[in-house]
Amino acid sequence: MRVALALVVLTSLAGCAQYDEARKARLEATAQDQVAADDAKCRPAGAPDSAEYNDCRKRLANEHASGTRGYQRMLDNMTGDSALKPFSRGD
């Protein structure tokens, strides 16, 4: 019985490790795709390392960060973990 339990636990842990590796690979690929897409959007603004190109990349980075923060706020509101609590109306 202990051997069967140990086998189940080890199999589960191996599955978790494979999932984490696959997830990490997908996240890295997505990040690389985002960098390439941002580069393609900003190249018409100017050559890499020019002021115009750098401004474009900063603007896109801020847009991505804003979207991430908005998504996190939505999740917080759905789970009730929001740091910003509504004010009481005092009724």
C-alpha positions in Angstrom: 0.0 0.0 0.0 2.8 2.4 0.8 4.5 1.6 -2.5 1.3 2.4 -4.4 0.9 5.7 -2.5 4.6 6.6 -3.1 4.1 5.9 -6.8 1.0 8.1 -7.0 2.8 11.0 -5.3 5.9 10.7 -7.4 3.8 10.5 -10.6 1.9 13.6 -9.5 5.1 15.5 -8.8 6.6 14.6 -12.2 3.4 15.9 -13.9 3.6 19.2 -12.0 7.3 19.6 -13.0 6.5 19.0 -16.7 3.6 21.4 -16.5 5.8 24.1 -15.0 8.5 23.6 -17.6 5.9 23.8 -20.5 4.3 26.9 -18.9 7.7 28.6 -18.5 8.6 27.9 -22.2 5.2 29.3 -23.3 5.7 32.5 -21.3 9.2 33.0 -22.7 8.0 32.4 -26.2 5.2 34.9 -25.7 7.6 37.5 -24.3 9.9 37.1 -27.3 7.0 37.4 -29.7 5.9 40.6 -27.8 9.4 42.1 -28.1 9.5 41.3 -31.8 6.1 42.8 -32.4 7.0 46.0 -30.5 10.2 46.3 -32.4 8.3 46.0 -35.7 5.8 48.7 -34.6 8.5 51.1 -33.5 11.0 50.7 -36.5 9.0 53.1 -38.7 9.4 55.8 -35.9 13.2 55.6 -36.2 16.3 53.5 -36.0 16.9 51.4 -32.8 18.4 53.5 -30.1 17.1 56.7 -31.6 15.0 59.0 -29.4 11.9 58.3 -31.4 12.3 54.6 -31.3 13.0 54.6 -27.6 9.9 56.8 -26.9 7.8 54.3 -29.0 9.2 51.3 -27.0 8.6 53.1 -23.7 5.0 53.9 -24.7 4.3 50.3 -25.7 5.9 49.0 -22.5 3.6 51.4 -20.5 0.6 50.2 -22.4 1.5 46.5 -21.7 2.0 47.3 -18.0 -1.3 49.2 -17.8 -3.1 46.2 -19.3 -1.5 43.9 -16.8 -2.4 46.1 -13.9 -6.0 46.4 -15.2 -6.2 42.6 -15.5 -4.9 42.2 -12.0 -7.4 44.7 -10.6 -10.2 42.8 -12.3 -9.0 39.5 -10.8 -8.7 41.2 -7.4 -12.2 42.5 -7.6 -13.6 39.1 -8.6 -11.9 37.4 -5.7 -12.6 40.2 -3.2 -8.8 40.7 -2.6 -8.8 44.3 -3.7 -6.5 46.6 -1.7 -9.0 49.4 -2.4 -12.1 48.9 -0.4 -15.3 50.8 -1.2 -16.2 53.6 1.1 -19.2 53.1 3.4 -22.1 55.4 2.6 -22.8 55.8 6.3 -26.5 55.1 5.9 
